[in-house]
Amino acid sequence: MDNLNEGRDVACHKSRSSGSLSSGKKYCRSGLAMAPGSSVFKEVLESHLMSSDYETGKAKSEAKSNITSTKSSVGLSGKSGISSNNGVYELLGCPVCKNLMYPPIHQCPNGHTLCSHCKVEVHNICPSCHHDLGNIRCLALEKVAESLELPCRYQSLGCHDIFPYYTKLKHEQNCGFRPYNCPYAGSECSVMGDIPTLVAHLKDDHKVDMHDGCTFNHRYVKANPHEVENATWMLTVFNSFGRHFCLHFEAFQLGSAPVYMAFLRFMGDDNEAKKFSYSLEVGANGRKLIWQGIPRSIRDSHRKVRDSQDGLIIQRNLALYFSGGERQELKLRITGRIWREE
């Protein structure tokens, strides 16, 4: 074992799909002199397995009290910029989910209304009087809605536009002020917010590696890679060109083949992500794999990016070949670069 594995201990968490993982793996982050003219960052980062499979991991991050999290469902009590004192707006609020109702708006024989989504959720039974809902439309309420103009639900986050009732929902699905989901992988984190909020959250609550620069040299280590099927290693966040990028490394089954995958996500919208490109390289013994692509926006979940195979994919046998030795331990070094497209 070389000197990169000397340092403080880090525990390795159990992956529910693969049994117990080894703990106490040692590592360090130390300066490493590179050859003159080398383009890689003069620091080798060694990342260790942190947590677990995507299907069953339920560990939730506890956001600190000074981090503002924005709920994905915004009700009618002022959070969406709608006055709760206006009787018309109150009529358009679904009594079940508390969101604004859009056609088709349903009603029971006694006149109680609810949205089409909740009609399915309550199994076609009115939640107010328990009558069968049938297929009665509240056409009068749908007509009233046509005359309304409402502010965007993200008004408090900076969007001050006003929209006709029936175009408001479409706008909100693409509003540039809508909050982002926490990009941390390996656990289900409910925190949402703008980019500065999420950067602080990742640093303070998830304790991710934070680095400045547009090049990196990262090594991933696992004592027994055959135990890991669906797992993620610790996220790394890079501050490059005044923007933030998330480097992911994951293990999963691609069909029947166990693979490792590295990819980059951009902390911002897709139109901004397309202004950048990145490359990833892995290899040893005179052989290498190179990936070049555009970072995906964190609007797309890490699971969506992983399943689309939009990144550097390494078959397990090849990864162990690159690791050297007796192929019993994963020691995979990945270098990369981020650049701005002109």
Backbone torsions as a table, in degrees:
resi	resn	phi	psi	omega
1	MET	NA	129.6	-177.3
2	ASP	-82.8	-179.6	-172.5
3	ASN	-71.2	-7.6	176.9
4	LEU	-70.1	-15.9	-178.3
5	ASN	-99.6	12.8	177.1
6	GLU	-99.7	132.9	-179.6
7	GLY	152.0	-159.4	-173.9
8	ARG	-76.4	157.0	-176.4
9	ASP	-83.7	147.0	174.4
10	VAL	-131.7	131.1	179.9
11	ALA	-77.5	146.8	177.7
12	CYS	-108.1	126.0	-175.7
13	HIS	-84.1	157.3	-177.3
14	LYS	-78.1	134.3	171.6
15	SER	-94.0	121.7	-172.9
16	ARG	-63.4	-23.9	-177.3
17	SER	-89.3	-7.3	-171.2
18	SER	-131.1	5.7	178.8
19	GLY	86.7	-170.0	-174.8
20	SER	-73.0	141.0	176.5
21	LEU	-106.7	156.8	180.0
22	SER	-71.2	152.1	179.6
23	SER	-125.1	172.3	177.7
24	GLY	78.6	19.6	179.3
25	LYS	-67.2	129.8	-177.2
26	LYS	-92.3	150.7	177.6
27	TYR	-159.6	168.3	171.2
28	CYS	-152.3	163.4	171.5
29	ARG	-114.4	109.9	-174.9
30	SER	-130.9	154.0	177.8
31	GLY	-65.7	144.2	-179.6
32	LEU	-137.1	120.1	-178.9
33	ALA	-69.7	128.7	-179.2
34	MET	-103.6	163.1	178.0
35	ALA	-63.3	146.9	178.9
36	PRO	-54.0	136.6	178.6
37	GLY	83.5	0.7	-179.8
38	SER	-65.8	141.4	-177.4
39	SER	-93.2	-3.3	-175.5
40	VAL	-90.1	157.2	-179.3
41	PHE	-61.2	139.0	-176.6
42	LYS	-82.3	47.2	174.8
43	GLU	-154.1	131.7	177.3
44	VAL	-98.8	126.0	-179.3
45	LEU	-104.1	130.6	-179.8
46	GLU	-113.0	118.8	-174.1
47	SER	-109.4	138.0	-177.3
48	HIS	-118.1	156.3	-177.9
49	LEU	-60.4	127.7	-177.2
50	MET	-108.5	-48.1	-177.7
51	SER	-164.7	162.8	-119.7
52	SER	-88.6	174.6	-173.3
53	ASP	-74.1	154.3	-172.9
54	TYR	-75.7	-27.3	-174.8
55	GLU	-76.9	-28.7	-172.0
56	THR	-122.5	-7.2	-178.5
57	GLY	-69.4	120.7	-177.1
58	LYS	-122.1	12.7	-178.1
59	ALA	-70.3	124.8	-175.8
60	LYS	-103.1	138.5	178.0
61	SER	-75.2	137.5	175.8
62	GLU	-94.1	101.6	-179.2
63	ALA	-71.0	140.6	179.0
64	LYS	-68.3	160.6	-173.0
65	SER	-68.3	-21.9	-179.4
66	ASN	-90.5	4.4	175.4
67	ILE	-100.3	123.5	-178.6
68	THR	-85.1	122.5	175.4
69	SER	-109.7	135.4	-178.2
70	THR	-104.2	123.4	-179.6
71	LYS	-70.1	146.5	-178.3
72	SER	-73.1	-26.4	176.1
73	SER	-101.5	120.0	179.7
74	VAL	-109.4	124.1	-175.8
75	GLY	-83.9	-156.5	-174.0
76	LEU	-106.6	0.7	-173.2
77	SER	-89.3	52.7	174.5
78	GLY	93.5	-20.6	-175.4
79	LYS	-67.4	-26.1	-179.0
80	SER	-99.9	13.7	-178.7
81	GLY	80.8	9.5	-179.3
82	ILE	-101.4	128.3	179.2
83	SER	-70.6	127.9	-179.4
84	SER	-75.9	-5.8	-179.7
85	ASN	-87.3	-9.9	-177.7
86	ASN	-85.9	119.6	-175.2
87	GLY	-63.1	-34.0	-179.4
88	VAL	-66.4	-43.5	178.5
89	TYR	-63.1	-37.9	179.4
90	GLU	-64.3	-37.4	178.9
91	LEU	-64.2	-29.5	-178.1
92	LEU	-86.4	0.3	177.8
93	GLY	-87.9	126.5	178.3
94	CYS	-67.1	129.6	-178.2
95	PRO	-69.0	-14.7	-178.3
96	VAL	-93.9	-59.4	-176.7
97	CYS	-91.8	-11.7	177.7
98	LYS	71.6	4.5	177.3
99	ASN	-90.0	166.3	176.0
100	LEU	-64.6	143.4	179.4
101	MET	-94.6	138.4	175.8
102	TYR	-122.9	152.7	-178.4
103	PRO	-54.9	143.5	-1.1
104	PRO	-80.5	131.8	174.4
105	ILE	-95.3	126.4	-174.6
106	HIS	-102.9	155.4	174.6
107	GLN	-143.1	154.0	176.6
108	CYS	-89.2	173.3	179.9
109	PRO	-59.4	-20.9	178.6
110	ASN	-92.8	3.7	174.1
111	GLY	93.3	2.1	177.9
112	HIS	-75.5	134.7	-175.3
113	THR	-110.0	157.9	171.2
114	LEU	-163.8	164.8	-174.9
115	CYS	-79.2	165.5	-176.2
116	SER	-67.1	-32.4	178.7
117	HIS	-65.5	-46.7	-177.5
118	CYS	-72.1	-24.3	175.7
119	LYS	-58.4	-38.7	177.5
120	VAL	-72.6	-40.5	-176.0
121	GLU	-64.6	-33.6	-178.7
122	VAL	-93.3	12.0	176.3
123	HIS	58.2	40.0	173.8
124	ASN	65.2	23.1	176.9
125	ILE	-113.6	127.1	-179.2
126	CYS	-59.7	124.0	-179.9
127	PRO	-71.3	-14.4	-178.5
128	SER	-89.8	-45.8	-176.1
129	CYS	-121.4	-2.9	175.8
130	HIS	67.7	19.9	172.9
131	HIS	-81.5	157.8	174.6
132	ASP	-66.9	129.7	-176.6
133	LEU	-72.9	-33.8	-175.7
134	GLY	65.5	-145.7	180.0
135	ASN	-128.4	42.3	-178.4
136	ILE	-84.3	125.9	176.9
137	ARG	-94.0	142.7	174.0
138	CYS	-94.0	79.5	-174.5
139	LEU	-66.0	-32.1	-179.3
140	ALA	-63.9	-43.9	-179.2
141	LEU	-68.6	-35.9	176.3
142	GLU	-63.8	-36.2	179.3
143	LYS	-68.9	-41.2	178.1
144	VAL	-59.5	-40.4	-176.9
145	ALA	-60.9	-29.8	-178.6
146	GLU	-61.8	-25.3	-176.0
147	SER	-89.6	-4.2	-173.7
148	LEU	-90.5	148.4	169.2
149	GLU	-125.0	132.0	-172.2
150	LEU	-131.6	151.8	174.3
151	PRO	-75.1	157.6	175.4
152	CYS	-63.0	145.1	-179.6
153	ARG	-65.7	-16.1	179.4
154	TYR	-99.6	27.9	179.3
155	GLN	-56.6	-41.9	-177.8
156	SER	-69.1	-15.0	179.4
157	LEU	-97.9	-0.4	173.5
158	GLY	126.5	-7.6	179.2
159	CYS	-89.1	115.3	-175.3
160	HIS	-110.5	16.3	179.5
161	ASP	-79.3	153.7	177.4
162	ILE	-114.7	138.7	-173.6
163	PHE	-132.3	147.4	168.7
164	PRO	-57.6	148.6	-173.1
165	TYR	-50.4	-45.9	-172.3
166	TYR	-81.7	-8.1	174.9
167	THR	-104.1	-11.4	-178.2
168	LYS	-60.6	-44.4	-176.8
169	LEU	-63.7	-42.8	179.5
170	LYS	-63.0	-42.4	177.6
171	HIS	-60.0	-44.9	-175.3
172	GLU	-64.2	-28.1	179.0
173	GLN	-68.4	-19.5	-179.3
174	ASN	-127.4	12.2	-177.7
175	CYS	-61.8	132.5	-179.8
176	GLY	-68.6	-12.6	-179.6
177	PHE	-97.4	-2.9	-179.0
178	ARG	-65.6	144.5	-175.2
179	PRO	-71.0	159.7	178.1
180	TYR	-99.4	151.0	171.7
181	ASN	-78.5	149.4	174.9
182	CYS	-57.9	129.0	-176.4
183	PRO	-83.9	2.6	-177.7
184	TYR	-63.3	135.0	-179.7
185	ALA	-106.7	155.8	176.2
186	GLY	98.9	-9.4	174.1
187	SER	-150.4	162.2	179.3
188	GLU	-94.3	104.6	-178.7
189	CYS	-106.7	127.3	-174.5
190	SER	-92.0	-1.1	-176.4
191	VAL	-69.0	135.9	175.7
192	MET	-131.0	156.0	178.0
193	GLY	170.4	-174.2	175.9
194	ASP	-78.7	175.8	-173.8
195	ILE	-62.8	-47.8	178.3
196	PRO	-57.4	-38.5	178.2
197	THR	-63.3	-44.2	-178.0
198	LEU	-70.2	-35.5	177.3
199	VAL	-62.0	-45.4	177.9
200	ALA	-64.2	-39.4	179.0
201	HIS	-63.6	-44.6	179.1
202	LEU	-62.0	-40.8	-179.1
203	LYS	-70.8	-45.8	-172.2
204	ASP	-85.0	-37.3	-173.1
205	ASP	-99.6	-39.3	179.6
206	HIS	-95.0	-11.2	177.5
207	LYS	56.7	40.0	-178.5
208	VAL	-75.0	160.5	174.8
209	ASP	-71.9	127.9	179.7
210	MET	-118.1	127.8	-177.1
211	HIS	-140.8	148.8	174.1
212	ASP	-98.6	141.7	177.4
213	GLY	129.7	164.4	-177.4
214	CYS	-112.5	4.7	174.1
215	THR	-126.6	154.3	-179.5
216	PHE	-151.8	157.4	-179.7
217	ASN	-140.7	102.2	-166.0
218	HIS	-123.6	134.2	178.7
219	ARG	-117.8	132.4	-179.4
220	TYR	-108.7	131.2	-172.2
221	VAL	-126.7	138.4	171.5
222	LYS	-151.1	127.2	-174.8
223	ALA	-62.4	-44.9	179.8
224	ASN	-129.7	88.3	-175.9
225	PRO	-65.0	-17.6	-179.4
226	HIS	-72.0	-14.0	178.3
227	GLU	-82.6	-16.2	-171.6
228	VAL	-101.9	123.9	176.1
229	GLU	-113.1	-52.7	180.0
230	ASN	-125.0	105.6	-174.7
231	ALA	-157.5	163.2	176.8
232	THR	-132.5	144.2	174.9
233	TRP	-92.7	168.2	-177.3
234	MET	-56.6	133.1	178.5
235	LEU	-67.7	145.7	172.0
236	THR	-121.5	134.6	179.7
237	VAL	-114.3	128.4	179.5
238	PHE	-111.1	136.3	173.1
239	ASN	-99.2	104.5	-177.4
240	SER	-130.6	131.2	179.0
241	PHE	57.6	29.9	-179.9
242	GLY	76.4	8.2	177.6
243	ARG	-122.3	168.6	-176.3
244	HIS	-117.4	139.3	-178.1
245	PHE	-129.7	143.0	-179.2
246	CYS	-110.0	123.8	176.6
247	LEU	-98.2	121.7	-178.5
248	HIS	-110.0	146.4	171.9
249	PHE	-140.3	124.9	-171.5
250	GLU	-139.9	155.9	174.2
251	ALA	-119.3	136.0	179.8
252	PHE	-162.5	174.0	177.8
253	GLN	-93.7	122.7	174.3
254	LEU	-104.5	95.7	-167.9
255	GLY	69.4	-120.3	177.1
256	SER	-102.7	2.1	-175.2
257	ALA	-100.0	127.7	174.3
258	PRO	-75.7	130.2	-177.8
259	VAL	-136.1	162.3	169.1
260	TYR	-113.5	149.8	-177.9
261	MET	-143.2	134.5	174.7
262	ALA	-119.2	138.7	178.2
263	PHE	-157.7	162.6	-176.2
264	LEU	-116.8	138.6	173.9
265	ARG	-121.4	147.1	-177.3
266	PHE	-100.6	132.1	179.3
267	MET	-85.4	83.1	-178.5
268	GLY	167.6	-173.6	-177.4
269	ASP	-78.9	165.2	-175.2
270	ASP	-63.3	-37.8	-178.8
271	ASN	-65.5	-29.0	175.5
272	GLU	-79.0	-37.3	-179.6
273	ALA	-59.4	-33.9	-177.4
274	LYS	-70.2	-7.2	176.5
275	LYS	-83.4	-3.2	-177.4
276	PHE	-125.9	157.6	172.3
277	SER	-134.6	164.1	177.3
278	TYR	-149.9	160.8	175.6
279	SER	-132.4	149.8	175.4
280	LEU	-130.5	141.6	-178.7
281	GLU	-139.2	136.3	176.7
282	VAL	-140.2	143.3	179.3
283	GLY	175.7	173.8	177.0
284	ALA	-174.9	163.4	175.5
285	ASN	55.6	39.9	177.0
286	GLY	77.2	9.1	179.5
287	ARG	-126.4	150.0	-179.9
288	LYS	-153.3	155.5	170.4
289	LEU	-117.0	138.4	-180.0
290	ILE	-128.2	134.0	175.1
291	TRP	-121.7	136.7	173.4
292	GLN	-132.0	134.7	-178.7
293	GLY	-164.6	-172.0	177.5
294	ILE	-104.9	130.9	179.5
295	PRO	-62.7	141.4	178.9
296	ARG	-85.7	142.6	176.9
297	SER	-65.9	149.0	175.7
298	ILE	-71.3	-0.9	168.1
299	ARG	-61.2	-30.9	173.5
300	ASP	-89.4	129.1	-178.9
301	SER	-65.7	158.7	177.6
302	HIS	-62.1	-32.4	178.4
303	ARG	-65.7	-41.2	179.5
304	LYS	-64.4	-42.2	179.1
305	VAL	-65.7	-43.8	179.4
306	ARG	-59.3	-47.7	-176.8
307	ASP	-68.1	-24.4	177.1
308	SER	-82.0	-5.8	178.5
309	GLN	59.4	33.7	-178.3
310	ASP	-90.3	72.4	-179.0
311	GLY	177.4	-172.3	179.2
312	LEU	-80.4	115.1	-178.7
313	ILE	-109.2	130.1	-176.9
314	ILE	-125.5	120.0	175.7
315	GLN	-62.9	146.0	-174.9
316	ARG	-57.3	-45.3	-178.8
317	ASN	-60.7	-39.5	178.1
318	LEU	-69.3	-38.8	177.5
319	ALA	-60.3	-41.2	178.8
320	LEU	-70.7	-32.9	175.3
321	TYR	-63.7	-43.4	177.5
322	PHE	-65.6	-25.1	-177.8
323	SER	-75.7	-19.8	178.6
324	GLY	76.5	-168.7	178.3
325	GLY	65.6	-144.2	-178.8
326	GLU	-92.6	12.1	179.0
327	ARG	61.6	27.5	178.7
328	GLN	-102.0	-8.6	-178.2
329	GLU	-135.2	135.6	176.8
330	LEU	-82.8	120.8	172.5
331	LYS	-139.0	81.1	-169.9
332	LEU	-104.6	119.7	-179.7
333	ARG	-99.6	124.1	179.3
334	ILE	-120.0	124.0	175.1
335	THR	-106.6	156.9	-177.8
336	GLY	-161.1	170.7	-179.4
337	ARG	-149.2	144.0	175.7
338	ILE	-118.0	135.7	176.4
339	TRP	-142.0	157.7	179.2
340	ARG	-92.4	131.9	176.2
341	GLU	-79.4	132.1	-179.7
342	GLU	-84.3	NA	NA
